[in-house]
Amino acid sequence: MTIRPIPFEQLDLSSKKLTVIGGTNGLGRAIAQQALGRGADVTVVGRTLRDAPAARLTFVAADLSSMSEALRLGVELPVESSDVVLFTTGIIAAKTREETPEHVERDVAISYLSRLAVLQGLSPRLGSARADGSPRPRVFVMGSPGTGTTGDPDDLNSEKDYKSMVAHGNTVAGNEALVLGAKDRFPGPAFFGLAPYLVKTGIRSNLLGDGSLAHRLVESAIGVFMQSPETYARRMVPLLFAPELEGRTGLMFGHKSQPILPTRGFDGAYVDRYLSASEALLRRALTTTAT
């Protein structure tokens, strides 16, 4: 398919509402700011708001390393008037395994499983208060789909053998499975995936050490050779609201908003297996919270 979104400079979002879960830092923050600049009402979810208050900007505080907090957010976040929800929360797994108080590997918790938890309460309500005839509400999941990573649903929590990039691969694969399989588990919204590839943000700080020499060198190189967060955001914001996506779901897009193919092996059976393992891990985490 061919996607030709409205050029960013011509985009009028004055009637649109965008919710960015993870919108207080990195690519989520850049997208939120660019959407605000084109007239959208924007709600951002995160730990700390880093921007000055604005008339059309709403901040909701949440710690998405906690599955119980993510579940609560999904029930309480006001999305009935939202047109688009974008998930951008993410880190890269540390060199040694980190675990949340709910006994979930930290990268999987923040970068993937929290999204599954949020969607349980959010998806039935998304866009439900908009006028009749409004386009189908959309959910965009950022997480590098289509890159060939299939993950390990039998060790989703990296308890058997921990390697940083293998653990992070579980989050990448999980987000792709979510895009491809959400229509069967979360009827209502249309689901799409985003693969930003390399952009200069803070996502690698958990792996390399925030402010370390290695971190500074890597981010400097990425900043020289790759697009900036602002450039990426200006490409993505028109895609979020592109008319060509109406009536479609399960599509994924690369770093220049071009359509990309799913990873080989992500057939219906594998997607269901991956999401079933994810739901089991989520239930286990919530049981830990309850006890």
N, C-alpha and C positions, 0 to 999 in steps of 0.2 A: 504494500500500500504506500501511497505518497501522502505525506503530511506537509501542508503549507500553512503554518499558523500565521495569524495576522502579525505583521512586523511590530516589534516591541514599541516603537515610537508612535504607532497608530493605534495602539491597544487602549481601549476604554473599559476599565473594570469598575466603573462607578456603581454598577448594580450588582456586583459580585461579592461573595463572602468566602474567604479562604481561612482554613485552620491549619496551622503548621505545628505538628507535634515534634518538638525539637527545634523550634524556631528562634531560640535565643542565642545561638552560636553557629559558626560554620556556614554550610550551604543553606540550612534552614533559615538562618538569620538573613542571609543575602537575598533569598527568594522572598521572604516576608517584606523586606525593605523595598525591593523592586515592585512588588505587587501593590504596596501602599502608594508608591510613587505614581502608579497608573490608576489610582482611585479606588482600589478595593478596600473593603473592611477586612481586617486581618486579626485573627486571634493566634497568639503564640503560646506554646506550652513548654516549660522548662524549669530549671532550678532557679535561675537568676535572670532578670531582665537587664540586658546590657544597653538598651537604647532609651532615649528620653521618651517620656509619655507623649502620645499623639492622639488626636481626636478619634481616629479610626483604628487605633491599635489597642487590643485587649490582651492582658497578660494573665495566664493561669499557671500557678506554681504547682509542680509535681516532680517527684523523684521516680523516674522510670526504671531504676534498678530494682524497685520493689514491685513484685507481681500483684500484691494486694492493692498497692497504690495505683497501678495501671488498671486493675479491674474497677476500682472506684472511679477513676478518671473516665473510663468508658461509659459508666452509668450517669455521671454528673456533668460532663462537659457539654455545654450548650451548642449543639450542632444542628438543631432542627432547621435553622435558616441557612446553613452552610451549603455552598455549592461544591466545594472541593476540600478534602482532608489530605494533607501530605505528611507522611512519616519520614523524618530525617534523623531521628536519634541514632547515634552510633559511636562506637569506639573500635579499636582493634585490640584483640586479646594481648595481655602482657606476656613477658617471657616466662614467667612462672604463673601457675594457675591461681586465679583469684575467684573467690566465691562470695556470693551475697549472703545475708543472714538467712535467706530462704533456701540456701544450699544449691543455688544455680550458678553455673560458671558465668562470670560477670559480663563478658562480651555477649554471650547468648541472651542473657537477661535484658540488657540494655538495647542491643542492636536488632533483636528479633522477637523474643518471646513476649516482651511487653506489648508489642504491636498486636499479637494474637489476643492478649488479654484485653486490651483497649477495645478491639473490634467487637468483642462479645456484647458489650452494652451499647456501643456507638452505632454500629451498622444499621440496626432497625430504625434508629431515630434520624439518621443523617438526611437532611434535606426535606424532612416530612412536613415542615410548616411553610414551605415555599408555595407559590401560586400553582394552580393546576396548569399542566402543560410545560412546566419547567423541565430543562434537560435532566436526564438521570444524574443523580449525584455521583461524584467520582472520588475514589481513594487512590492515591499514588504512593507507592512503596519504594523508597530509595534503598539500594543495597547491592548494586553491581550484579544484576541478573544476567544470564546469557553468557557468562564468562567461562563456562565449562566446569564449574565447581558443583559437585553433586552431594557433598557432605556425607555424614554418617549418621543416619537415624538410629542406629543401634548404640551409638555413643554420643548422642546429641549434647550431653552435659560434660563431655570430655573427662570422664571419670576413670576410664581404662588406661588411656595413654595420652598424656597431654603434650601437645606441640602448639605453639602460638598460632601459626598460620592455618593449621588443621582446625583448631577451635574456631578461628575466624571464618574459615570455610563453611562451618556449620551454620553460621549466621547468614552468609551469602546465599547458600543453598536454601535455607529456611525462608528467606524473603522471596526467592524465586518461586518456591512451592506455594507460598501464600498468594502471590499474584495469580498463579495458574489455577489454584484450587479454591480460591475464596468464593467464587460464584456458587459453589455447591454448599459451602458452610455459612456464608454470610449473604443471603439473597437480598437484593435491593440495589446497593451501589455497583457501579462498574469499577473494576480494579485494573491498575496499570503499574508497571515497574520502571524504575529509573536507574541507569548505570552511569554514574558521573565519572568513573575512572579516576585519574589523578588530578586533584585540585588542591591548592594550598589552603589547608585548614588545620584544625587542632586534632584531627581524628587519630593521627599516629602518635600523639604524645603518650598515650598509655603504654604503647609498645616500646618506644625509643627513650622515654623519660622526658617529661615536660621541661623544655629549656636546655636540655643536654646538648653537647656539641653535635652528636649524631642527629638529633632532632632538628637543630638549626640548619645543618648542612643539607639534609634531605628536603626540608621545606623550602630552603633557598633555591635548590635545583628545580624543584617542582614549580616554584613561582616564576622561574626564568623560562622554562620550556613548555609549561602547560597553561591553560586558560585560568583566569582569576575567578574567585567566587562570584564576582559581580557579572562577569561575562557569561558564566554558566547560568546564573539566575536570569539574565536577560534572554537567554535562549529557552529556558524552561517555563517561565511564566506564561508566555503565549501558548505553549503546549498544554498546560494545565486546563486551559479553557477552550482549546481548539474545537471548532464545530465538527471537524472530521471524525472525532472520537465518539460522537453520539451513535448509540446503537452497538458499540463495540465493547469488549472487555477482554482482559487477559493479555493485552499487548505490552511490549517492553521497548524502551527507548534508550539510545546511547547518549554520549556526552554532547552531541550536537543536535539532539532531539530527533535523530534518525531512528526508524524502527530497527530492532535487532531480533534475532531468532532465539528461541529458548535453548537452554543447554541440552545436548543430546542425552537421552536417558530419562528426561523428565516427562514420562508418559503418565496417564491417569493413575495407574497403579502405584507408581513410585511417589507421585505427589500425595496421594492418599496415605501411603505408608509414612511419609515424612510428617504430614500434618497430624496424623494419629499419634506418633511418637512425641510430637510437640505438645499436643493437648494432654498427654499423660504426664509429661514433665511439668506443665503448668499446674495440673491438679495436685501433683506432689508438692510443689512449692507453696500452693495455697493451703494445703493441709499442714505444712510446717508452720505457716503463719498462724493458723487457727489453734495450734497446740502450744 
